[in-house]
Amino acid sequence: MKLGLDIYSLRFQGWNAFEHLDYAARIGLDVVHFSDLEPFERLDDDYLRQLKARADALGLLIEVGMGSICPTSSAFHANEGSAVEQVRRMLHVAELLGSPVLRCLLGGIRERFSATPLREHIAGLVAVCRAVRQPCLDLGIKLAIENHAGDLQGRELRAIIEQAGPEYVGACIDPGNAVWAMEDPLSNLEYLAPYVVTSHGRDSHVMAHPRGATFQWAPFGAGNVGIDRWVTRFRELCPAVPLTLEIITGRPPTVLPYFEDAHWAGYRDMPAWELARFEALVREGRPYLLPMVTVAAGDVTPEFHDALTAQQRLDVERSVRYCRETLGI
C-alpha cells in the first residue's frame, strides 16, 4: 500500500508546490495530495507539466483536489464560476498532473443545519456530478467526494455515489471527519469501502462531555478511536488505495452536543445502532495527556504561528514513522 500526505497537513509552512514534492520525497512518501492549489505559483500548462516532471523524477504520484462543488453550499465559491465550470477546469489540472482522482466535497456541518435541507444540497451535488460524467469518463479521472467537516455520514455518501454513478464517482474517505459526524470510523469504512478511491487518514481522540462528547484530532497512533484496527481493515478492503495522511493538530477539542435536541435537527435519519457504536468509543475515552500546542483559528498570533509551523512538521513525521514502523505500511 502506498503512503501519502495531503498538503493541508503542512498549511503553515508557506511552501510552493515543488517544495512540497521535495519534502515528501525526503521523508519517504509515495503520494502528494494537493487538496487545494494554494501552493501553485501558476496554473498554465507549462507550469503544471514542470510540476509533473518533478514528481516523476522523485517517484511520486500527485493527487489533486478542490473545494465544494455543491452550488447551494456555504462552502461553494460562486465567484469562481459555476460548479460545472470549476470542475471542468480542475479536471484539466488533474489530467496534466497525472492524478487519477479529483477530490471534491459538498460542504461542512453547517449544511446539516441550514435553511436549505440537506437532501436539496445533495440533489445539487449529484446534478453537478452528472453534468461532468462524460469528461470524467473520457479522462479516466474519478470524482472523489470527501466526507468533509461533518457534512455527510458514510451511509449518505454511499447513496450519493450510487445515485450519481460509481463508474466515475468515488469516495475520499476521512476517518477524522467521520468522528465529526458522530460515526465510529469503522462504521464509516464499512459503508464506503466498495467505492473508496483515495483517503485522508487521520487519528482522533474522543471523550465524554456534559453535552455529549468532544473530539480532537491527533497524530497517528495518539488517538483512541482504534486507528490501528481501521488501517488493518482499510488495507483488507481497499488494498489498491493509498493511505494519504491528513494530519491536523493544534485545534482545541470540538463539542458534539448530541444530548441536546437541537443537534438532532441535522441527524434525523441516523440509526440508533450507529450512534451506539460511536458512544462506545466515547465511554472508553480519557483526557488527552500528550503535549500539543492548541489555539483557536482566529487567535493565531505570530508566536503561535511559529509554534504550530514546527508542530505540523513534527506531527507529520511522527505519523509517517508510526505508519511505517508500527503499521508496516
Summary of the structure (lengths in Angstrom):
residues: 329
radius of gyration: 18.9
end to end distance: 6.3
largest distance: 55.4
contacts: 1127
relative contact order: 0.13
helix: 47%
strand: 17%
